[in-house]
Amino acid sequence: MEEISTYIRGVNSVLLKKWLSERFGEETLNEICAVISPEAGEMLRNPDPNEWYPVSLTKEAYEAIDRKLTPKYPQALQDFGRFEVEQSVKGFLRYLARFLTVQQLFKRAKAFWKSYNRGGFIETDPVIEEEGRKKSKVFIHGSRIGPAGCKVLSGFIELLVAQTGVHDIKVEKKTCIHKGDKVCSWEVSWE
């Protein structure tokens, strides 16, 4: 297994384009494409869901979106992470997710990661209860998506956990490879 995530499946770019266009308009999409490399712009303008794109292109797009949108919309990239889950877990699959525990969902997240990332991996701690809340930690190893990408992952984790029907979900970034830590991690708690 590759230790570093090197490619991301194109469905991520398809959803990114859809999210930007629907929530912020074509003009914003064009402004983002104008400030990134031609390769990253092509990935965003004409994404192929079956293509594998270098992580560096997605990182570049996320960073440009972060610079453009975060001053006015501080939660923009977390919103995209939630949007990815909304678009990926629909219909009967959404209904079935309600029957999973968070721990069962986390086990399936390992396979989900492999479906959309080449290299790197996700793991979780067992669920514990503390002060009336359940919690666990999520670790993502080998992701070089950048701090902006970590914002996307925070929103993704939050809404993914919500699919099980739990409430009052809190996701807190604990460690980050972009700040010198060995791994990116989040503490997730819920009722």
PyMOL commands that set and color helices and strands:
alter all, ss='L'
color gray80, all
select helices_A, chain A and resi 11-24+26-34+38-45+55-69+76-88+91-97+102-116+146-162+177-179
alter helices_A, ss='H'
color red, helices_A
select strands_A, chain A and resi 7-9+52-54+117-118+121-124+128-130+133-141+170-175+184-190
alter strands_A, ss='S'
color yellow, strands_A
deselect
rebuild
show_as cartoon
